[in-house]
């Protein structure tokens, strides 16, 4: 039997079914799933996961660029650099709010095709801007904000994928897509130091002179964004030619019903704890390394370590999606919260945020990697939870995925700006981690009370 909302079961007009809208989609029907539904869903997952990986890479490319700007002649202070790293998060969160309503209106095919091609604007713009040290700061702020286009469309990818798969496979499918997509963060931070070392697009800006610690060399910083241009173009072509849209339709007004359910807000809090931490620390980690440990002789290169955090968090999201399908999401979210609280305490009381030498650096990196691990576990478990919490309405469950992802996408903005402000005001990020630990306690308590304890309101 079809388990979609009554409005979703309504007949789809023939004009829409010609090329874009599927005439029927019933993943909970075993016969439908085995006779073509499964193959179509997994094929869709492959295309959309490729595109989502590019989205995350372009969203976080600014975090990889900012640590190189001072060495090629840009006169920006520490707070200005943190603001540049924060702007994609501000845009990503805001645009995710918009994206959380788009799939039931315009469908998977149209939304994701446009989302791929529109990201060409910040990629080309940033490549041109870094080629000129006289580029005004407001131009960089604008382009960094536009890089958030890559963060915004996550709230279209996730609701779309949840509609394509039956509930028993949603933790796996969403874990694979979001986890591999999250690898885009590591891709941006890992590839950037390598790809700026030679002239694959030198004719479009020429080399810049990199000078730091007595080392002087030519770099092509524009390569960090230009290399995404052909990939985004391919992603748009694949989306238009291979994707179709599930016939789940709802107007903007109808979709507002999710805000009448208090569990929408509880789920938002727990996802800010998990994905907000992953995305926030992914954006801030390179600058944290530079600002906390960069003052010492032989200071480490931030980008030699920063990519490891998103890599571990992304891998955890993939692996624990399978685990969450078997254990349930609630208990893993509880584990995630406990781990995050413990890591904050270790950073504060262990003196890793106020070092007097490079000696604590390895411990600092190790604890930060644990933060990414626990955040990644929580990213997988919460996306298993939410469709179960809203199992009475798959359409609402899909939209809650989009909405919670929208709010949590403010992580890069909130974390980068707050960490920068903490360092500027007190000389360290200790106050920030005290506040973060307090929030994790509140989020974990909400998860335990409503979704985990015996007799809880909505076991998940």
MOVEN-V257163 format. One record per helix or strand of 2 or more residues. SS is the DSSP state (@ for helix, = for strand). FROM is the first residue (numbers start at 1). LEN is the number of residues. If there is no record, write none. Layout:
ss: (SS;SS)
from: (FROM;FROM)
len: (LEN;LEN)
//
This chain:
ss: (@;@;@;@;@;@;@;@;@;@;=;=;@;@;@;@;@;@;@;@;@;@;@)
from: (14;30;78;103;120;137;149;154;167;202;208;215;223;228;252;262;302;306;329;361;394;411;430)
len: (4;43;22;16;10;10;4;11;29;3;5;5;4;15;9;32;3;22;21;29;15;16;23)
//
